[in-house]
Amino acid sequence: LILRRSDHVELREVPAGDFALLSAIAQSRRMETAVEEALRFDLSFDLTAALNRLVQIGALTGWNLPRPV
C-alpha cells in the first residue's frame, strides 16, 4: 500500500484482505461487496481488525453513510 503524506510517501505492507477491502472501497463498492472481496483473498478476514489497522495508519480517514431514500 502506498500512502501519500503531506511531506513524504510511505510504502506499507498490509494483509491481502485489507488491501482488497481498500481497493473495493476506492471503487465505491458497497461495504458488503468490499468484505466479500477481502474474504476472497483471506478466508479469516476480520473487518473490525482491518478497519482498526487502516484507520491507525491513516489509509482510511473518513466515510459517509448513504441517506435513506
N, CA, C and O atoms as a Maestro MAE file, in Angstrom:
{
 s_m_m2io_version
 :::
 2.0.0
}

f_m_ct {
 s_m_title
 :::
 protein
 m_atom[276] {
  # First column is atom index #
  i_m_mmod_type
  r_m_x_coord
  r_m_y_coord
  r_m_z_coord
  i_m_residue_number
  s_m_chain_name
  s_m_pdb_residue_name
  s_m_pdb_atom_name
  i_m_atomic_number
  :::
  1 25 0.856 -1.166 0.000 1 A "LEU " " N  " 7
  2 3 0.000 0.000 0.000 1 A "LEU " " CA " 6
  3 2 0.898 1.224 0.000 1 A "LEU " " C  " 6
  4 15 1.837 1.307 0.792 1 A "LEU " " O  " 8
  5 25 0.620 2.166 -0.873 2 A "ILE " " N  " 7
  6 3 1.372 3.411 -0.928 2 A "ILE " " CA " 6
  7 2 0.506 4.514 -0.329 2 A "ILE " " C  " 6
  8 15 -0.622 4.741 -0.766 2 A "ILE " " O  " 8
  9 25 1.043 5.186 0.665 3 A "LEU " " N  " 7
  10 3 0.338 6.277 1.334 3 A "LEU " " CA " 6
  11 2 1.067 7.580 1.061 3 A "LEU " " C  " 6
  12 15 2.264 7.688 1.329 3 A "LEU " " O  " 8
  13 25 0.370 8.559 0.537 4 A "ARG " " N  " 7
  14 3 0.983 9.863 0.295 4 A "ARG " " CA " 6
  15 2 0.666 10.764 1.479 4 A "ARG " " C  " 6
  16 15 -0.496 11.039 1.779 4 A "ARG " " O  " 8
  17 25 1.708 11.213 2.138 5 A "ARG " " N  " 7
  18 3 1.585 12.129 3.271 5 A "ARG " " CA " 6
  19 2 1.884 13.533 2.769 5 A "ARG " " C  " 6
  20 15 2.254 13.711 1.608 5 A "ARG " " O  " 8
  21 25 1.727 14.522 3.623 6 A "SER " " N  " 7
  22 3 1.979 15.902 3.197 6 A "SER " " CA " 6
  23 2 3.437 16.138 2.831 6 A "SER " " C  " 6
  24 15 3.726 16.962 1.963 6 A "SER " " O  " 8
  25 25 4.357 15.436 3.473 7 A "ASP " " N  " 7
  26 3 5.774 15.688 3.232 7 A "ASP " " CA " 6
  27 2 6.576 14.474 2.763 7 A "ASP " " C  " 6
  28 15 7.785 14.577 2.556 7 A "ASP " " O  " 8
  29 25 5.923 13.343 2.594 8 A "HIS " " N  " 7
  30 3 6.628 12.147 2.133 8 A "HIS " " CA " 6
  31 2 5.633 11.081 1.676 8 A "HIS " " C  " 6
  32 15 4.419 11.228 1.819 8 A "HIS " " O  " 8
  33 25 6.180 10.026 1.132 9 A "VAL " " N  " 7
  34 3 5.384 8.884 0.684 9 A "VAL " " CA " 6
  35 2 5.821 7.669 1.493 9 A "VAL " " C  " 6
  36 15 7.010 7.461 1.732 9 A "VAL " " O  " 8
  37 25 4.842 6.872 1.909 10 A "GLU " " N  " 7
  38 3 5.143 5.658 2.672 10 A "GLU " " CA " 6
  39 2 4.707 4.435 1.886 10 A "GLU " " C  " 6
  40 15 3.681 4.444 1.205 10 A "GLU " " O  " 8
  41 25 5.485 3.409 1.990 11 A "LEU " " N  " 7
  42 3 5.132 2.115 1.441 11 A "LEU " " CA " 6
  43 2 4.872 1.204 2.631 11 A "LEU " " C  " 6
  44 15 5.763 0.976 3.449 11 A "LEU " " O  " 8
  45 25 3.661 0.688 2.728 12 A "ARG " " N  " 7
  46 3 3.278 -0.159 3.861 12 A "ARG " " CA " 6
  47 2 2.847 -1.523 3.368 12 A "ARG " " C  " 6
  48 15 2.125 -1.644 2.378 12 A "ARG " " O  " 8
  49 25 3.294 -2.542 4.065 13 A "GLU " " N  " 7
  50 3 2.803 -3.888 3.790 13 A "GLU " " CA " 6
  51 2 1.560 -4.094 4.637 13 A "GLU " " C  " 6
  52 15 1.594 -3.924 5.856 13 A "GLU " " O  " 8
  53 25 0.466 -4.461 3.990 14 A "VAL " " N  " 7
  54 3 -0.784 -4.733 4.700 14 A "VAL " " CA " 6
  55 2 -1.272 -6.113 4.275 14 A "VAL " " C  " 6
  56 15 -0.915 -6.596 3.201 14 A "VAL " " O  " 8
  57 25 -2.082 -6.746 5.109 15 A "PRO " " N  " 7
  58 3 -2.630 -8.044 4.726 15 A "PRO " " CA " 6
  59 2 -3.430 -7.943 3.422 15 A "PRO " " C  " 6
  60 15 -4.018 -6.904 3.121 15 A "PRO " " O  " 8
  61 25 -3.439 -9.019 2.670 16 A "ALA " " N  " 7
  62 3 -4.124 -9.036 1.374 16 A "ALA " " CA " 6
  63 2 -5.601 -8.662 1.503 16 A "ALA " " C  " 6
  64 15 -6.144 -7.963 0.647 16 A "ALA " " O  " 8
  65 25 -6.239 -9.122 2.560 17 A "GLY " " N  " 7
  66 3 -7.647 -8.793 2.761 17 A "GLY " " CA " 6
  67 2 -7.872 -7.300 2.970 17 A "GLY " " C  " 6
  68 15 -8.843 -6.734 2.467 17 A "GLY " " O  " 8
  69 25 -6.974 -6.671 3.712 18 A "ASP " " N  " 7
  70 3 -7.065 -5.225 3.944 18 A "ASP " " CA " 6
  71 2 -6.941 -4.474 2.621 18 A "ASP " " C  " 6
  72 15 -7.700 -3.546 2.343 18 A "ASP " " O  " 8
  73 25 -5.963 -4.896 1.805 19 A "PHE " " N  " 7
  74 3 -5.752 -4.235 0.519 19 A "PHE " " CA " 6
  75 2 -6.964 -4.423 -0.389 19 A "PHE " " C  " 6
  76 15 -7.383 -3.484 -1.065 19 A "PHE " " O  " 8
  77 25 -7.524 -5.623 -0.408 20 A "ALA " " N  " 7
  78 3 -8.710 -5.877 -1.227 20 A "ALA " " CA " 6
  79 2 -9.886 -5.029 -0.758 20 A "ALA " " C  " 6
  80 15 -10.645 -4.508 -1.576 20 A "ALA " " O  " 8
  81 25 -10.038 -4.890 0.556 21 A "LEU " " N  " 7
  82 3 -11.102 -4.057 1.106 21 A "LEU " " CA " 6
  83 2 -10.924 -2.613 0.647 21 A "LEU " " C  " 6
  84 15 -11.871 -1.998 0.156 21 A "LEU " " O  " 8
  85 25 -9.722 -2.072 0.802 22 A "LEU " " N  " 7
  86 3 -9.456 -0.686 0.383 22 A "LEU " " CA " 6
  87 2 -9.672 -0.500 -1.114 22 A "LEU " " C  " 6
  88 15 -10.228 0.512 -1.542 22 A "LEU " " O  " 8
  89 25 -9.244 -1.453 -1.894 23 A "SER " " N  " 7
  90 3 -9.424 -1.359 -3.345 23 A "SER " " CA " 6
  91 2 -10.902 -1.294 -3.713 23 A "SER " " C  " 6
  92 15 -11.301 -0.500 -4.564 23 A "SER " " O  " 8
  93 25 -11.701 -2.122 -3.075 24 A "ALA " " N  " 7
  94 3 -13.138 -2.120 -3.350 24 A "ALA " " CA " 6
  95 2 -13.785 -0.810 -2.893 24 A "ALA " " C  " 6
  96 15 -14.641 -0.264 -3.588 24 A "ALA " " O  " 8
  97 25 -13.379 -0.313 -1.736 25 A "ILE " " N  " 7
  98 3 -13.910 0.953 -1.235 25 A "ILE " " CA " 6
  99 2 -13.533 2.087 -2.194 25 A "ILE " " C  " 6
  100 15 -14.351 2.960 -2.482 25 A "ILE " " O  " 8
  101 25 -12.296 2.068 -2.684 26 A "ALA " " N  " 7
  102 3 -11.837 3.101 -3.619 26 A "ALA " " CA " 6
  103 2 -12.643 3.082 -4.913 26 A "ALA " " C  " 6
  104 15 -12.730 4.093 -5.609 26 A "ALA " " O  " 8
  105 25 -13.228 1.941 -5.232 27 A "GLN " " N  " 7
  106 3 -14.058 1.807 -6.426 27 A "GLN " " CA " 6
  107 2 -15.531 2.063 -6.120 27 A "GLN " " C  " 6
  108 15 -16.405 1.758 -6.931 27 A "GLN " " O  " 8
  109 25 -15.798 2.628 -4.935 28 A "SER " " N  " 7
  110 3 -17.160 2.987 -4.494 28 A "SER " " CA " 6
  111 2 -18.096 1.792 -4.397 28 A "SER " " C  " 6
  112 15 -19.301 1.912 -4.618 28 A "SER " " O  " 8
  113 25 -17.529 0.647 -4.068 29 A "ARG " " N  " 7
  114 3 -18.378 -0.537 -3.880 29 A "ARG " " CA " 6
  115 2 -18.999 -0.511 -2.487 29 A "ARG " " C  " 6
  116 15 -18.462 0.096 -1.561 29 A "ARG " " O  " 8
  117 25 -20.122 -1.172 -2.364 30 A "ARG " " N  " 7
  118 3 -20.788 -1.267 -1.067 30 A "ARG " " CA " 6
  119 2 -19.897 -2.032 -0.093 30 A "ARG " " C  " 6
  120 15 -19.083 -2.859 -0.504 30 A "ARG " " O  " 8
  121 25 -20.054 -1.753 1.186 31 A "MET " " N  " 7
  122 3 -19.215 -2.410 2.199 31 A "MET " " CA " 6
  123 2 -19.381 -3.925 2.135 31 A "MET " " C  " 6
  124 15 -18.401 -4.656 2.276 31 A "MET " " O  " 8
  125 25 -20.579 -4.396 1.928 32 A "GLU " " N  " 7
  126 3 -20.815 -5.839 1.829 32 A "GLU " " CA " 6
  127 2 -19.967 -6.446 0.704 32 A "GLU " " C  " 6
  128 15 -19.363 -7.503 0.883 32 A "GLU " " O  " 8
  129 25 -19.924 -5.789 -0.434 33 A "THR " " N  " 7
  130 3 -19.139 -6.260 -1.563 33 A "THR " " CA " 6
  131 2 -17.650 -6.174 -1.257 33 A "THR " " C  " 6
  132 15 -16.886 -7.066 -1.624 33 A "THR " " O  " 8
  133 25 -17.232 -5.096 -0.580 34 A "ALA " " N  " 7
  134 3 -15.830 -4.921 -0.224 34 A "ALA " " CA " 6
  135 2 -15.367 -6.046 0.708 34 A "ALA " " C  " 6
  136 15 -14.258 -6.559 0.559 34 A "ALA " " O  " 8
  137 25 -16.204 -6.423 1.653 35 A "VAL " " N  " 7
  138 3 -15.860 -7.510 2.571 35 A "VAL " " CA " 6
  139 2 -15.791 -8.838 1.814 35 A "VAL " " C  " 6
  140 15 -14.910 -9.656 2.077 35 A "VAL " " O  " 8
  141 25 -16.707 -9.053 0.883 36 A "GLU " " N  " 7
  142 3 -16.655 -10.277 0.072 36 A "GLU " " CA " 6
  143 2 -15.348 -10.348 -0.713 36 A "GLU " " C  " 6
  144 15 -14.745 -11.415 -0.832 36 A "GLU " " O  " 8
  145 25 -14.915 -9.209 -1.247 37 A "GLU " " N  " 7
  146 3 -13.633 -9.161 -1.961 37 A "GLU " " CA " 6
  147 2 -12.482 -9.523 -1.023 37 A "GLU " " C  " 6
  148 15 -11.599 -10.300 -1.386 37 A "GLU " " O  " 8
  149 25 -12.498 -8.962 0.172 38 A "ALA " " N  " 7
  150 3 -11.446 -9.240 1.155 38 A "ALA " " CA " 6
  151 2 -11.410 -10.725 1.507 38 A "ALA " " C  " 6
  152 15 -10.337 -11.314 1.636 38 A "ALA " " O  " 8
  153 25 -12.576 -11.316 1.658 39 A "LEU " " N  " 7
  154 3 -12.648 -12.735 2.007 39 A "LEU " " CA " 6
  155 2 -12.133 -13.640 0.889 39 A "LEU " " C  " 6
  156 15 -11.705 -14.764 1.150 39 A "LEU " " O  " 8
  157 25 -12.172 -13.164 -0.335 40 A "ARG " " N  " 7
  158 3 -11.609 -13.949 -1.442 40 A "ARG " " CA " 6
  159 2 -10.096 -14.094 -1.298 40 A "ARG " " C  " 6
  160 15 -9.515 -15.089 -1.733 40 A "ARG " " O  " 8
  161 25 -9.467 -13.098 -0.687 41 A "PHE " " N  " 7
  162 3 -8.016 -13.120 -0.513 41 A "PHE " " CA " 6
  163 2 -7.592 -13.678 0.835 41 A "PHE " " C  " 6
  164 15 -6.465 -14.148 0.991 41 A "PHE " " O  " 8
  165 25 -8.498 -13.626 1.815 42 A "ASP " " N  " 7
  166 3 -8.162 -14.070 3.171 42 A "ASP " " CA " 6
  167 2 -9.425 -14.605 3.837 42 A "ASP " " C  " 6
  168 15 -10.285 -13.834 4.265 42 A "ASP " " O  " 8
  169 25 -9.532 -15.937 3.921 43 A "LEU " " N  " 7
  170 3 -10.742 -16.555 4.488 43 A "LEU " " CA " 6
  171 2 -10.945 -16.223 5.958 43 A "LEU " " C  " 6
  172 15 -12.057 -16.346 6.473 43 A "LEU " " O  " 8
  173 25 -9.881 -15.804 6.640 44 A "SER " " N  " 7
  174 3 -10.015 -15.442 8.058 44 A "SER " " CA " 6
  175 2 -10.100 -13.924 8.241 44 A "SER " " C  " 6
  176 15 -9.851 -13.418 9.335 44 A "SER " " O  " 8
  177 25 -10.453 -13.191 7.171 45 A "PHE " " N  " 7
  178 3 -10.528 -11.729 7.213 45 A "PHE " " CA " 6
  179 2 -11.443 -11.280 8.354 45 A "PHE " " C  " 6
  180 15 -12.545 -11.800 8.530 45 A "PHE " " O  " 8
  181 25 -10.963 -10.308 9.118 46 A "ASP " " N  " 7
  182 3 -11.697 -9.750 10.254 46 A "ASP " " CA " 6
  183 2 -11.902 -8.261 9.969 46 A "ASP " " C  " 6
  184 15 -10.953 -7.478 10.026 46 A "ASP " " O  " 8
  185 25 -13.133 -7.877 9.665 47 A "LEU " " N  " 7
  186 3 -13.439 -6.500 9.286 47 A "LEU " " CA " 6
  187 2 -13.071 -5.512 10.385 47 A "LEU " " C  " 6
  188 15 -12.479 -4.470 10.102 47 A "LEU " " O  " 8
  189 25 -13.409 -5.820 11.624 48 A "THR " " N  " 7
  190 3 -13.113 -4.903 12.730 48 A "THR " " CA " 6
  191 2 -11.611 -4.666 12.852 48 A "THR " " C  " 6
  192 15 -11.168 -3.527 12.993 48 A "THR " " O  " 8
  193 25 -10.831 -5.739 12.796 49 A "ALA " " N  " 7
  194 3 -9.375 -5.618 12.902 49 A "ALA " " CA " 6
  195 2 -8.811 -4.850 11.709 49 A "ALA " " C  " 6
  196 15 -7.918 -4.017 11.871 49 A "ALA " " O  " 8
  197 25 -9.327 -5.126 10.518 50 A "ALA " " N  " 7
  198 3 -8.840 -4.448 9.320 50 A "ALA " " CA " 6
  199 2 -9.130 -2.948 9.385 50 A "ALA " " C  " 6
  200 15 -8.256 -2.131 9.096 50 A "ALA " " O  " 8
  201 25 -10.348 -2.591 9.761 51 A "LEU " " N  " 7
  202 3 -10.692 -1.170 9.860 51 A "LEU " " CA " 6
  203 2 -9.814 -0.480 10.891 51 A "LEU " " C  " 6
  204 15 -9.365 0.645 10.673 51 A "LEU " " O  " 8
  205 25 -9.570 -1.140 12.003 52 A "ASN " " N  " 7
  206 3 -8.699 -0.579 13.039 52 A "ASN " " CA " 6
  207 2 -7.289 -0.328 12.494 52 A "ASN " " C  " 6
  208 15 -6.720 0.743 12.702 52 A "ASN " " O  " 8
  209 25 -6.731 -1.323 11.795 53 A "ARG " " N  " 7
  210 3 -5.386 -1.170 11.223 53 A "ARG " " CA " 6
  211 2 -5.340 -0.030 10.202 53 A "ARG " " C  " 6
  212 15 -4.419 0.786 10.213 53 A "ARG " " O  " 8
  213 25 -6.335 0.018 9.329 54 A "LEU " " N  " 7
  214 3 -6.333 1.005 8.256 54 A "LEU " " CA " 6
  215 2 -6.538 2.424 8.772 54 A "LEU " " C  " 6
  216 15 -5.973 3.371 8.225 54 A "LEU " " O  " 8
  217 25 -7.332 2.576 9.810 55 A "VAL " " N  " 7
  218 3 -7.503 3.896 10.426 55 A "VAL " " CA " 6
  219 2 -6.212 4.305 11.127 55 A "VAL " " C  " 6
  220 15 -5.786 5.455 11.019 55 A "VAL " " O  " 8
  221 25 -5.589 3.373 11.843 56 A "GLN " " N  " 7
  222 3 -4.361 3.685 12.578 56 A "GLN " " CA " 6
  223 2 -3.228 4.148 11.672 56 A "GLN " " C  " 6
  224 15 -2.454 5.021 12.063 56 A "GLN " " O  " 8
  225 25 -3.111 3.585 10.473 57 A "ILE " " N  " 7
  226 3 -2.028 4.006 9.587 57 A "ILE " " CA " 6
  227 2 -2.442 5.172 8.690 57 A "ILE " " C  " 6
  228 15 -1.639 5.660 7.894 57 A "ILE " " O  " 8
  229 25 -3.680 5.614 8.816 58 A "GLY " " N  " 7
  230 3 -4.147 6.762 8.047 58 A "GLY " " CA " 6
  231 2 -4.559 6.436 6.627 58 A "GLY " " C  " 6
  232 15 -4.678 7.338 5.797 58 A "GLY " " O  " 8
  233 25 -4.781 5.156 6.328 59 A "ALA " " N  " 7
  234 3 -5.213 4.758 4.988 59 A "ALA " " CA " 6
  235 2 -6.710 4.945 4.810 59 A "ALA " " C  " 6
  236 15 -7.195 5.071 3.685 59 A "ALA " " O  " 8
  237 25 -7.422 4.963 5.886 60 A "LEU " " N  " 7
  238 3 -8.867 5.171 5.875 60 A "LEU " " CA " 6
  239 2 -9.137 6.290 6.873 60 A "LEU " " C  " 6
  240 15 -8.959 6.117 8.079 60 A "LEU " " O  " 8
  241 25 -9.562 7.426 6.363 61 A "THR " " N  " 7
  242 3 -9.674 8.601 7.223 61 A "THR " " CA " 6
  243 2 -11.099 9.082 7.439 61 A "THR " " C  " 6
  244 15 -11.335 9.912 8.317 61 A "THR " " O  " 8
  245 25 -12.029 8.597 6.683 62 A "GLY " " N  " 7
  246 3 -13.411 9.027 6.874 62 A "GLY " " CA " 6
  247 2 -14.330 8.280 5.932 62 A "GLY " " C  " 6
  248 15 -13.890 7.652 4.970 62 A "GLY " " O  " 8
  249 25 -15.594 8.360 6.224 63 A "TRP " " N  " 7
  250 3 -16.577 7.703 5.385 63 A "TRP " " CA " 6
  251 2 -17.927 8.378 5.565 63 A "TRP " " C  " 6
  252 15 -18.156 9.118 6.522 63 A "TRP " " O  " 8
  253 25 -18.796 8.107 4.633 64 A "ASN " " N  " 7
  254 3 -20.156 8.648 4.672 64 A "ASN " " CA " 6
  255 2 -21.152 7.514 4.526 64 A "ASN " " C  " 6
  256 15 -20.921 6.562 3.781 64 A "ASN " " O  " 8
  257 25 -22.231 7.619 5.224 65 A "LEU " " N  " 7
  258 3 -23.311 6.643 5.084 65 A "LEU " " CA " 6
  259 2 -24.340 7.241 4.130 65 A "LEU " " C  " 6
  260 15 -24.666 8.424 4.230 65 A "LEU " " O  " 8
  261 25 -24.852 6.430 3.208 66 A "PRO " " N  " 7
  262 3 -25.872 6.960 2.304 66 A "PRO " " CA " 6
  263 2 -27.124 7.331 3.074 66 A "PRO " " C  " 6
  264 15 -27.480 6.689 4.063 66 A "PRO " " O  " 8
  265 25 -27.771 8.355 2.614 67 A "ARG " " N  " 7
  266 3 -29.031 8.774 3.244 67 A "ARG " " CA " 6
  267 2 -30.155 7.856 2.800 67 A "ARG " " C  " 6
  268 15 -30.222 7.475 1.631 67 A "ARG " " O  " 8
  269 25 -31.035 7.499 3.719 68 A "PRO " " N  " 7
  270 3 -32.180 6.654 3.343 68 A "PRO " " CA " 6
  271 2 -33.048 7.361 2.301 68 A "PRO " " C  " 6
  272 15 -33.211 8.581 2.327 68 A "PRO " " O  " 8
  273 25 -33.588 6.577 1.402 69 A "VAL " " N  " 7
  274 3 -34.444 7.138 0.342 69 A "VAL " " CA " 6
  275 2 -35.852 7.237 0.814 69 A "VAL " " C  " 6
  276 15 -36.724 7.684 0.069 69 A "VAL " " O  " 8
  :::
 }
 m_bond[275] {
  # First column is bond index #
  i_m_from
  i_m_to
  i_m_order
  :::
  1 1 2 1
  2 2 3 1
  3 3 4 2
  4 3 5 1
  5 5 6 1
  6 6 7 1
  7 7 8 2
  8 7 9 1
  9 9 10 1
  10 10 11 1
  11 11 12 2
  12 11 13 1
  13 13 14 1
  14 14 15 1
  15 15 16 2
  16 15 17 1
  17 17 18 1
  18 18 19 1
  19 19 20 2
  20 19 21 1
  21 21 22 1
  22 22 23 1
  23 23 24 2
  24 23 25 1
  25 25 26 1
  26 26 27 1
  27 27 28 2
  28 27 29 1
  29 29 30 1
  30 30 31 1
  31 31 32 2
  32 31 33 1
  33 33 34 1
  34 34 35 1
  35 35 36 2
  36 35 37 1
  37 37 38 1
  38 38 39 1
  39 39 40 2
  40 39 41 1
  41 41 42 1
  42 42 43 1
  43 43 44 2
  44 43 45 1
  45 45 46 1
  46 46 47 1
  47 47 48 2
  48 47 49 1
  49 49 50 1
  50 50 51 1
  51 51 52 2
  52 51 53 1
  53 53 54 1
  54 54 55 1
  55 55 56 2
  56 55 57 1
  57 57 58 1
  58 58 59 1
  59 59 60 2
  60 59 61 1
  61 61 62 1
  62 62 63 1
  63 63 64 2
  64 63 65 1
  65 65 66 1
  66 66 67 1
  67 67 68 2
  68 67 69 1
  69 69 70 1
  70 70 71 1
  71 71 72 2
  72 71 73 1
  73 73 74 1
  74 74 75 1
  75 75 76 2
  76 75 77 1
  77 77 78 1
  78 78 79 1
  79 79 80 2
  80 79 81 1
  81 81 82 1
  82 82 83 1
  83 83 84 2
  84 83 85 1
  85 85 86 1
  86 86 87 1
  87 87 88 2
  88 87 89 1
  89 89 90 1
  90 90 91 1
  91 91 92 2
  92 91 93 1
  93 93 94 1
  94 94 95 1
  95 95 96 2
  96 95 97 1
  97 97 98 1
  98 98 99 1
  99 99 100 2
  100 99 101 1
  101 101 102 1
  102 102 103 1
  103 103 104 2
  104 103 105 1
  105 105 106 1
  106 106 107 1
  107 107 108 2
  108 107 109 1
  109 109 110 1
  110 110 111 1
  111 111 112 2
  112 111 113 1
  113 113 114 1
  114 114 115 1
  115 115 116 2
  116 115 117 1
  117 117 118 1
  118 118 119 1
  119 119 120 2
  120 119 121 1
  121 121 122 1
  122 122 123 1
  123 123 124 2
  124 123 125 1
  125 125 126 1
  126 126 127 1
  127 127 128 2
  128 127 129 1
  129 129 130 1
  130 130 131 1
  131 131 132 2
  132 131 133 1
  133 133 134 1
  134 134 135 1
  135 135 136 2
  136 135 137 1
  137 137 138 1
  138 138 139 1
  139 139 140 2
  140 139 141 1
  141 141 142 1
  142 142 143 1
  143 143 144 2
  144 143 145 1
  145 145 146 1
  146 146 147 1
  147 147 148 2
  148 147 149 1
  149 149 150 1
  150 150 151 1
  151 151 152 2
  152 151 153 1
  153 153 154 1
  154 154 155 1
  155 155 156 2
  156 155 157 1
  157 157 158 1
  158 158 159 1
  159 159 160 2
  160 159 161 1
  161 161 162 1
  162 162 163 1
  163 163 164 2
  164 163 165 1
  165 165 166 1
  166 166 167 1
  167 167 168 2
  168 167 169 1
  169 169 170 1
  170 170 171 1
  171 171 172 2
  172 171 173 1
  173 173 174 1
  174 174 175 1
  175 175 176 2
  176 175 177 1
  177 177 178 1
  178 178 179 1
  179 179 180 2
  180 179 181 1
  181 181 182 1
  182 182 183 1
  183 183 184 2
  184 183 185 1
  185 185 186 1
  186 186 187 1
  187 187 188 2
  188 187 189 1
  189 189 190 1
  190 190 191 1
  191 191 192 2
  192 191 193 1
  193 193 194 1
  194 194 195 1
  195 195 196 2
  196 195 197 1
  197 197 198 1
  198 198 199 1
  199 199 200 2
  200 199 201 1
  201 201 202 1
  202 202 203 1
  203 203 204 2
  204 203 205 1
  205 205 206 1
  206 206 207 1
  207 207 208 2
  208 207 209 1
  209 209 210 1
  210 210 211 1
  211 211 212 2
  212 211 213 1
  213 213 214 1
  214 214 215 1
  215 215 216 2
  216 215 217 1
  217 217 218 1
  218 218 219 1
  219 219 220 2
  220 219 221 1
  221 221 222 1
  222 222 223 1
  223 223 224 2
  224 223 225 1
  225 225 226 1
  226 226 227 1
  227 227 228 2
  228 227 229 1
  229 229 230 1
  230 230 231 1
  231 231 232 2
  232 231 233 1
  233 233 234 1
  234 234 235 1
  235 235 236 2
  236 235 237 1
  237 237 238 1
  238 238 239 1
  239 239 240 2
  240 239 241 1
  241 241 242 1
  242 242 243 1
  243 243 244 2
  244 243 245 1
  245 245 246 1
  246 246 247 1
  247 247 248 2
  248 247 249 1
  249 249 250 1
  250 250 251 1
  251 251 252 2
  252 251 253 1
  253 253 254 1
  254 254 255 1
  255 255 256 2
  256 255 257 1
  257 257 258 1
  258 258 259 1
  259 259 260 2
  260 259 261 1
  261 261 262 1
  262 262 263 1
  263 263 264 2
  264 263 265 1
  265 265 266 1
  266 266 267 1
  267 267 268 2
  268 267 269 1
  269 269 270 1
  270 270 271 1
  271 271 272 2
  272 271 273 1
  273 273 274 1
  274 274 275 1
  275 275 276 2
  :::
 }
}
